[in-house]
Amino acid sequence: MKTTIKVQNLKCEGCANTISKKLHTIESVSIVEVDVEKSLVEVSYENEGIIETIKSTLNSLGYPEEGESNTFGNKAKSYISCAIGKIDL
């Protein structure tokens, strides 16, 4: 199965790197593709029940789904996630 999620606060390849690494730690997630320009995260997975875990993980990193509340806390977390992702590039 595959789903595409439009997220907020996605700014650069550092963000994409953090998102990809973190989502790959979720059991049953096989492929993660991040389109920085369109703010899209495409995830391939084996278990349909995992969607909420994926969205929750994105939110915890500071990248809530488009249409969800984008608090100051989310924005701050996204900057930290971005910096960590840039270090690991």
N, CA, C and O atoms as a Tinker XYZ file with bonds, in Angstrom:
   356  protein
     1  N      0.834000   -1.169000    0.000000    73     2
     2  CA     0.000000    0.000000    0.000000    64     1     3
     3  C      0.887000    1.244000    0.000000    63     2     4     5
     4  O      2.042000    1.222000    0.427000    81     3
     5  N      0.300000    2.315000   -0.493000    73     3     6
     6  CA     1.056000    3.557000   -0.602000    64     5     7
     7  C      0.121000    4.720000   -0.289000    63     6     8     9
     8  O     -1.050000    4.708000   -0.667000    81     7
     9  N      0.648000    5.719000    0.403000    73     7    10
    10  CA    -0.119000    6.929000    0.662000    64     9    11
    11  C      0.791000    8.145000    0.545000    63    10    12    13
    12  O      1.998000    8.058000    0.771000    81    11
    13  N      0.200000    9.268000    0.193000    73    11    14
    14  CA     0.929000   10.527000    0.098000    64    13    15
    15  C      0.301000   11.507000    1.077000    63    14    16    17
    16  O     -0.915000   11.693000    1.101000    81    15
    17  N      1.156000   12.129000    1.884000    73    15    18
    18  CA     0.698000   13.060000    2.902000    64    17    19
    19  C      1.340000   14.419000    2.636000    63    18    20    21
    20  O      2.560000   14.527000    2.519000    81    19
    21  N      0.508000   15.449000    2.543000    73    19    22
    22  CA     1.022000   16.819000    2.394000    64    21    23
    23  C      1.250000   17.346000    3.803000    63    22    24    25
    24  O      0.337000   17.356000    4.629000    81    23
    25  N      2.487000   17.787000    4.072000    73    23    26
    26  CA     2.841000   18.237000    5.414000    64    25    27
    27  C      3.207000   19.720000    5.426000    63    26    28    29
    28  O      3.459000   20.329000    4.386000    81    27
    29  N      3.228000   20.269000    6.616000    73    27    30
    30  CA     3.622000   21.663000    6.822000    64    29    31
    31  C      5.058000   21.714000    7.338000    63    30    32    33
    32  O      5.567000   20.728000    7.870000    81    31
    33  N      5.696000   22.846000    7.184000    73    31    34
    34  CA     7.034000   23.145000    7.722000    64    33    35
    35  C      8.180000   22.429000    7.017000    63    34    36    37
    36  O      9.308000   22.482000    7.507000    81    35
    37  N      7.947000   21.777000    5.913000    73    35    38
    38  CA     8.999000   21.081000    5.171000    64    37    39
    39  C      9.778000   22.118000    4.363000    63    38    40    41
    40  O      9.233000   22.753000    3.461000    81    39
    41  N     11.064000   22.283000    4.700000    73    39    42
    42  CA    11.838000   23.380000    4.117000    64    41    43
    43  C     12.992000   22.957000    3.224000    63    42    44    45
    44  O     13.309000   23.649000    2.257000    81    43
    45  N     13.627000   21.824000    3.533000    73    43    46
    46  CA    14.862000   21.510000    2.816000    64    45    47
    47  C     15.191000   20.018000    2.896000    63    46    48    49
    48  O     14.429000   19.224000    3.447000    81    47
    49  N     16.337000   19.664000    2.335000    73    47    50
    50  CA    16.779000   18.271000    2.344000    64    49    51
    51  C     17.126000   17.777000    3.750000    63    50    52    53
    52  O     17.077000   16.576000    4.019000    81    51
    53  N     17.479000   18.710000    4.650000    73    51    54
    54  CA    17.704000   18.320000    6.042000    64    53    55
    55  C     16.418000   17.780000    6.650000    63    54    56    57
    56  O     16.422000   16.750000    7.322000    81    55
    57  N     15.316000   18.488000    6.406000    73    55    58
    58  CA    13.998000   18.036000    6.866000    64    57    59
    59  C     13.675000   16.676000    6.251000    63    58    60    61
    60  O     13.250000   15.754000    6.947000    81    59
    61  N     13.879000   16.564000    4.953000    73    59    62
    62  CA    13.570000   15.327000    4.232000    64    61    63
    63  C     14.383000   14.162000    4.784000    63    62    64    65
    64  O     13.860000   13.058000    4.927000    81    63
    65  N     15.644000   14.392000    5.092000    73    63    66
    66  CA    16.512000   13.349000    5.620000    64    65    67
    67  C     15.995000   12.846000    6.972000    63    66    68    69
    68  O     15.930000   11.639000    7.203000    81    67
    69  N     15.631000   13.767000    7.856000    73    67    70
    70  CA    15.099000   13.387000    9.161000    64    69    71
    71  C     13.800000   12.607000    9.022000    63    70    72    73
    72  O     13.621000   11.578000    9.673000    81    71
    73  N     12.892000   13.091000    8.176000    73    71    74
    74  CA    11.617000   12.411000    7.958000    64    73    75
    75  C     11.850000   10.999000    7.449000    63    74    76    77
    76  O     11.280000   10.043000    7.974000    81    75
    77  N     12.679000   10.868000    6.440000    73    75    78
    78  CA    12.942000    9.559000    5.846000    64    77    79
    79  C     13.528000    8.586000    6.862000    63    78    80    81
    80  O     13.066000    7.450000    6.975000    81    79
    81  N     14.537000    9.023000    7.598000    73    79    82
    82  CA    15.178000    8.136000    8.579000    64    81    83
    83  C     14.202000    7.709000    9.664000    63    82    84    85
    84  O     14.164000    6.537000   10.039000    81    83
    85  N     13.421000    8.641000   10.166000    73    83    86
    86  CA    12.492000    8.320000   11.258000    64    85    87
    87  C     11.375000    7.401000   10.787000    63    86    88    89
    88  O     11.025000    6.452000   11.488000    81    87
    89  N     10.809000    7.663000    9.615000    73    87    90
    90  CA     9.718000    6.819000    9.128000    64    89    91
    91  C     10.199000    5.408000    8.793000    63    90    92    93
    92  O      9.434000    4.450000    8.907000    81    91
    93  N     11.450000    5.275000    8.384000    73    91    94
    94  CA    11.985000    3.948000    8.098000    64    93    95
    95  C     12.131000    3.100000    9.360000    63    94    96    97
    96  O     12.293000    1.884000    9.263000    81    95
    97  N     12.077000    3.715000   10.540000    73    95    98
    98  CA    12.163000    2.938000   11.781000    64    97    99
    99  C     10.828000    2.305000   12.163000    63    98   100   101
   100  O     10.775000    1.467000   13.063000    81    99
   101  N      9.752000    2.699000   11.486000    73    99   102
   102  CA     8.429000    2.143000   11.773000    64   101   103
   103  C      8.300000    0.798000   11.073000    63   102   104   105
   104  O      8.520000    0.687000    9.866000    81   103
   105  N      7.945000   -0.209000   11.837000    73   103   106
   106  CA     7.789000   -1.546000   11.274000    64   105   107
   107  C      6.707000   -1.529000   10.195000    63   106   108   109
   108  O      5.654000   -0.919000   10.384000    81   107
   109  N      6.947000   -2.166000    9.112000    73   107   110
   110  CA     6.101000   -2.315000    7.920000    64   109   111
   111  C      6.248000   -1.178000    6.917000    63   110   112   113
   112  O      5.671000   -1.255000    5.833000    81   111
   113  N      7.000000   -0.122000    7.238000    73   111   114
   114  CA     7.279000    0.936000    6.262000    64   113   115
   115  C      8.460000    0.484000    5.417000    63   114   116   117
   116  O      9.520000    0.157000    5.949000    81   115
   117  N      8.276000    0.464000    4.097000    73   115   118
   118  CA     9.340000   -0.034000    3.218000    64   117   119
   119  C     10.009000    1.064000    2.397000    63   118   120   121
   120  O     11.222000    1.025000    2.191000    81   119
   121  N      9.239000    2.038000    1.927000    73   119   122
   122  CA     9.794000    3.096000    1.081000    64   121   123
   123  C      9.262000    4.443000    1.569000    63   122   124   125
   124  O      8.078000    4.585000    1.874000    81   123
   125  N     10.155000    5.423000    1.638000    73   123   126
   126  CA     9.765000    6.789000    1.980000    64   125   127
   127  C     10.386000    7.713000    0.944000    63   126   128   129
   128  O     11.601000    7.700000    0.744000    81   127
   129  N      9.560000    8.511000    0.288000    73   127   130
   130  CA    10.035000    9.502000   -0.669000    64   129   131
   131  C      9.495000   10.864000   -0.241000    63   130   132   133
   132  O      8.302000   11.011000    0.025000    81   131
   133  N     10.379000   11.857000   -0.177000    73   131   134
   134  CA     9.986000   13.189000    0.270000    64   133   135
   135  C     10.225000   14.182000   -0.864000    63   134   136   137
   136  O     11.333000   14.284000   -1.390000    81   135
   137  N      9.178000   14.910000   -1.231000    73   135   138
   138  CA     9.266000   15.960000   -2.247000    64   137   139
   139  C      9.232000   17.297000   -1.518000    63   138   140   141
   140  O      8.168000   17.773000   -1.123000    81   139
   141  N     10.403000   17.898000   -1.345000    73   139   142
   142  CA    10.526000   19.139000   -0.580000    64   141   143
   143  C      9.744000   20.273000   -1.232000    63   142   144   145
   144  O      9.057000   21.021000   -0.536000    81   143
   145  N      9.831000   20.414000   -2.538000    73   143   146
   146  CA     9.174000   21.520000   -3.234000    64   145   147
   147  C      7.660000   21.494000   -3.098000    63   146   148   149
   148  O      7.021000   22.544000   -3.028000    81   147
   149  N      7.083000   20.295000   -3.059000    73   147   150
   150  CA     5.623000   20.164000   -2.959000    64   149   151
   151  C      5.157000   19.847000   -1.543000    63   150   152   153
   152  O      3.957000   19.734000   -1.297000    81   151
   153  N      6.098000   19.701000   -0.608000    73   151   154
   154  CA     5.796000   19.356000    0.788000    64   153   155
   155  C      5.023000   18.038000    0.894000    63   154   156   157
   156  O      4.078000   17.914000    1.674000    81   155
   157  N      5.444000   17.065000    0.097000    73   155   158
   158  CA     4.771000   15.763000    0.086000    64   157   159
   159  C      5.679000   14.673000    0.637000    63   158   160   161
   160  O      6.879000   14.638000    0.362000    81   159
   161  N      5.073000   13.779000    1.427000    73   159   162
   162  CA     5.763000   12.601000    1.938000    64   161   163
   163  C      4.989000   11.395000    1.428000    63   162   164   165
   164  O      3.826000   11.204000    1.781000    81   163
   165  N      5.636000   10.580000    0.599000    73   163   166
   166  CA     5.010000    9.375000    0.062000    64   165   167
   167  C      5.592000    8.170000    0.781000    63   166   168   169
   168  O      6.810000    7.999000    0.842000    81   167
   169  N      4.716000    7.339000    1.324000    73   167   170
   170  CA     5.153000    6.204000    2.135000    64   169   171
   171  C      4.524000    4.925000    1.608000    63   170   172   173
   172  O      3.317000    4.864000    1.372000    81   171
   173  N      5.354000    3.905000    1.426000    73   171   174
   174  CA     4.870000    2.560000    1.089000    64   173   175
   175  C      4.972000    1.720000    2.350000    63   174   176   177
   176  O      5.971000    1.781000    3.068000    81   175
   177  N      3.938000    0.937000    2.616000    73   175   178
   178  CA     3.858000    0.172000    3.860000    64   177   179
   179  C      3.038000   -1.091000    3.637000    63   178   180   181
   180  O      2.329000   -1.217000    2.639000    81   179
   181  N      3.142000   -2.016000    4.573000    73   179   182
   182  CA     2.464000   -3.301000    4.438000    64   181   183
   183  C      1.185000   -3.399000    5.264000    63   182   184   185
   184  O      0.291000   -4.170000    4.916000    81   183
   185  N      1.078000   -2.632000    6.354000    73   183   186
   186  CA    -0.029000   -2.729000    7.288000    64   185   187
   187  C     -0.846000   -1.446000    7.269000    63   186   188   189
   188  O     -0.349000   -0.388000    7.654000    81   187
   189  N     -2.098000   -1.531000    6.823000    73   187   190
   190  CA    -2.930000   -0.327000    6.692000    64   189   191
   191  C     -3.136000    0.389000    8.022000    63   190   192   193
   192  O     -3.336000    1.604000    8.030000    81   191
   193  N     -3.093000   -0.315000    9.133000    73   191   194
   194  CA    -3.284000    0.292000   10.438000    64   193   195
   195  C     -2.155000    1.213000   10.858000    63   194   196   197
   196  O     -2.235000    1.850000   11.908000    81   195
   197  N     -1.113000    1.291000   10.059000    73   195   198
   198  CA     0.079000    2.062000   10.410000    64   197   199
   199  C     -0.029000    3.552000   10.028000    63   198   200   201
   200  O      0.825000    4.349000   10.417000    81   199
   201  N     -1.053000    3.925000    9.282000    73   199   202
   202  CA    -1.195000    5.311000    8.800000    64   201   203
   203  C     -1.187000    6.314000    9.950000    63   202   204   205
   204  O     -0.504000    7.335000    9.872000    81   203
   205  N     -1.929000    6.040000   11.003000    73   203   206
   206  CA    -1.978000    6.984000   12.127000    64   205   207
   207  C     -0.630000    7.097000   12.812000    63   206   208   209
   208  O     -0.270000    8.173000   13.291000    81   207
   209  N      0.125000    6.004000   12.867000    73   207   210
   210  CA     1.472000    6.041000   13.441000    64   209   211
   211  C      2.379000    6.913000   12.584000    63   210   212   213
   212  O      3.190000    7.673000   13.113000    81   211
   213  N      2.251000    6.811000   11.278000    73   211   214
   214  CA     3.051000    7.630000   10.359000    64   213   215
   215  C      2.730000    9.108000   10.568000    63   214   216   217
   216  O      3.642000    9.923000   10.705000    81   215
   217  N      1.452000    9.458000   10.593000    73   215   218
   218  CA     1.041000   10.848000   10.771000    64   217   219
   219  C      1.472000   11.375000   12.137000    63   218   220   221
   220  O      1.913000   12.518000   12.256000    81   219
   221  N      1.344000   10.547000   13.156000    73   219   222
   222  CA     1.756000   10.936000   14.502000    64   221   223
   223  C      3.259000   11.175000   14.573000    63   222   224   225
   224  O      3.714000   12.110000   15.234000    81   223
   225  N      4.025000   10.332000   13.895000    73   223   226
   226  CA     5.477000   10.490000   13.857000    64   225   227
   227  C      5.858000   11.784000   13.152000    63   226   228   229
   228  O      6.719000   12.526000   13.627000    81   227
   229  N      5.219000   12.052000   12.023000    73   227   230
   230  CA     5.481000   13.305000   11.310000    64   229   231
   231  C      5.175000   14.504000   12.205000    63   230   232   233
   232  O      5.949000   15.460000   12.257000    81   231
   233  N      4.058000   14.451000   12.900000    73   231   234
   234  CA     3.667000   15.539000   13.791000    64   233   235
   235  C      4.681000   15.711000   14.919000    63   234   236   237
   236  O      5.021000   16.838000   15.279000    81   235
   237  N      5.162000   14.610000   15.474000    73   235   238
   238  CA     6.125000   14.690000   16.579000    64   237   239
   239  C      7.459000   15.293000   16.130000    63   238   240   241
   240  O      8.197000   15.854000   16.940000    81   239
   241  N      7.759000   15.174000   14.844000    73   239   242
   242  CA     8.981000   15.771000   14.296000    64   241   243
   243  C      8.797000   17.246000   13.931000    63   242   244   245
   244  O      9.762000   17.943000   13.615000    81   243
   245  N      7.535000   17.713000   13.979000    73   243   246
   246  CA     7.254000   19.108000   13.631000    64   245   247
   247  C      6.683000   19.291000   12.246000    63   246   248   249
   248  O      6.669000   20.405000   11.722000    81   247
   249  N      6.206000   18.199000   11.638000    73   247   250
   250  CA     5.658000   18.257000   10.283000    64   249   251
   251  C      4.215000   17.745000   10.281000    63   250   252   253
   252  O      3.948000   16.645000    9.796000    81   251
   253  N      3.280000   18.545000   10.825000    73   251   254
   254  CA     1.886000   18.089000   10.840000    64   253   255
   255  C      1.301000   18.050000    9.439000    63   254   256   257
   256  O      1.754000   18.749000    8.533000    81   255
   257  N      0.293000   17.223000    9.287000    73   255   258
   258  CA    -0.395000   17.118000    8.005000    64   257   259
   259  C     -1.056000   18.460000    7.665000    63   258   260   261
   260  O     -1.535000   19.168000    8.550000    81   259
   261  N     -1.074000   18.794000    6.384000    73   259   262
   262  CA    -1.739000   20.004000    5.904000    64   261   263
   263  C     -3.172000   20.011000    6.433000    63   262   264   265
   264  O     -3.873000   19.004000    6.341000    81   263
   265  N     -3.606000   21.141000    6.985000    73   263   266
   266  CA    -4.953000   21.249000    7.525000    64   265   267
   267  C     -5.015000   21.033000    9.028000    63   266   268   269
   268  O     -5.987000   21.424000    9.674000    81   267
   269  N     -3.977000   20.408000    9.592000    73   267   270
   270  CA    -3.907000   20.221000   11.040000    64   269   271
   271  C     -3.335000   21.481000   11.682000    63   270   272   273
   272  O     -2.747000   22.322000   11.001000    81   271
   273  N     -3.511000   21.603000   12.975000    73   271   274
   274  CA    -2.975000   22.744000   13.715000    64   273   275
   275  C     -1.453000   22.774000   13.599000    63   274   276   277
   276  O     -0.785000   21.763000   13.818000    81   275
   277  N     -0.917000   23.935000   13.254000    73   275   278
   278  CA     0.530000   24.106000   13.112000    64   277   279
   279  C      0.983000   25.107000   14.173000    63   278   280   281
   280  O      1.110000   26.302000   13.907000    81   279
   281  N      1.221000   24.596000   15.368000    73   279   282
   282  CA     1.545000   25.441000   16.505000    64   281   283
   283  C      2.985000   25.940000   16.453000    63   282   284   285
   284  O      3.791000   25.477000   15.646000    81   283
   285  N      3.287000   26.883000   17.321000    73   283   286
   286  CA     4.660000   27.359000   17.459000    64   285   287
   287  C      5.573000   26.199000   17.835000    63   286   288   289
   288  O      6.710000   26.121000   17.369000    81   287
   289  N      5.073000   25.296000   18.680000    73   287   290
   290  CA     5.848000   24.110000   19.066000    64   289   291
   291  C      6.196000   23.238000   17.874000    63   290   292   293
   292  O      7.321000   22.750000   17.769000    81   291
   293  N      5.231000   23.035000   16.964000    73   291   294
   294  CA     5.495000   22.254000   15.751000    64   293   295
   295  C      6.581000   22.916000   14.915000    63   294   296   297
   296  O      7.488000   22.251000   14.415000    81   295
   297  N      6.480000   24.218000   14.772000    73   295   298
   298  CA     7.460000   24.944000   13.962000    64   297   299
   299  C      8.854000   24.842000   14.575000    63   298   300   301
   300  O      9.841000   24.659000   13.862000    81   299
   301  N      8.930000   24.962000   15.899000    73   299   302
   302  CA    10.223000   24.849000   16.578000    64   301   303
   303  C     10.798000   23.448000   16.415000    63   302   304   305
   304  O     11.991000   23.294000   16.154000    81   303
   305  N      9.954000   22.418000   16.568000    73   303   306
   306  CA    10.423000   21.037000   16.394000    64   305   307
   307  C     10.924000   20.799000   14.977000    63   306   308   309
   308  O     11.895000   20.071000   14.772000    81   307
   309  N     10.262000   21.415000   13.997000    73   307   310
   310  CA    10.690000   21.208000   12.609000    64   309   311
   311  C     12.081000   21.799000   12.372000    63   310   312   313
   312  O     12.864000   21.235000   11.607000    81   311
   313  N     12.399000   22.921000   13.012000    73   311   314
   314  CA    13.733000   23.507000   12.868000    64   313   315
   315  C     14.795000   22.598000   13.483000    63   314   316   317
   316  O     15.885000   22.442000   12.933000    81   315
   317  N     14.469000   22.006000   14.616000    73   315   318
   318  CA    15.410000   21.074000   15.250000    64   317   319
   319  C     15.583000   19.837000   14.375000    63   318   320   321
   320  O     16.706000   19.381000   14.154000    81   319
   321  N     14.463000   19.288000   13.873000    73   319   322
   322  CA    14.541000   18.121000   12.994000    64   321   323
   323  C     15.352000   18.426000   11.739000    63   322   324   325
   324  O     16.123000   17.592000   11.264000    81   323
   325  N     15.167000   19.622000   11.216000    73   323   326
   326  CA    15.892000   20.068000   10.029000    64   325   327
   327  C     17.395000   20.099000   10.300000    63   326   328   329
   328  O     18.193000   19.594000    9.511000    81   327
   329  N     17.763000   20.699000   11.428000    73   327   330
   330  CA    19.196000   20.796000   11.787000    64   329   331
   331  C     19.819000   19.420000   11.955000    63   330   332   333
   332  O     20.936000   19.176000   11.497000    81   331
   333  N     19.099000   18.530000   12.608000    73   331   334
   334  CA    19.604000   17.160000   12.791000    64   333   335
   335  C     19.770000   16.486000   11.435000    63   334   336   337
   336  O     20.766000   15.804000   11.193000    81   335
   337  N     18.801000   16.677000   10.556000    73   335   338
   338  CA    18.875000   16.092000    9.216000    64   337   339
   339  C     20.046000   16.618000    8.410000    63   338   340   341
   340  O     20.648000   15.875000    7.635000    81   339
   341  N     20.380000   17.904000    8.582000    73   339   342
   342  CA    21.512000   18.480000    7.858000    64   341   343
   343  C     22.831000   17.918000    8.366000    63   342   344   345
   344  O     23.764000   17.723000    7.587000    81   343
   345  N     22.916000   17.659000    9.658000    73   343   346
   346  CA    24.135000   17.082000   10.233000    64   345   347
   347  C     24.382000   15.695000    9.665000    63   346   348   349
   348  O     25.523000   15.313000    9.408000    81   347
   349  N     23.294000   14.939000    9.468000    73   347   350
   350  CA    23.409000   13.562000    8.994000    64   349   351
   351  C     23.512000   13.418000    7.488000    63   350   352   353
   352  O     23.643000   12.299000    6.992000    81   351
   353  N     23.456000   14.526000    6.740000    73   351   354
   354  CA    23.529000   14.431000    5.263000    64   353   355
   355  C     24.896000   13.979000    4.802000    63   354   356
   356  O     25.131000   13.846000    3.601000    81   355
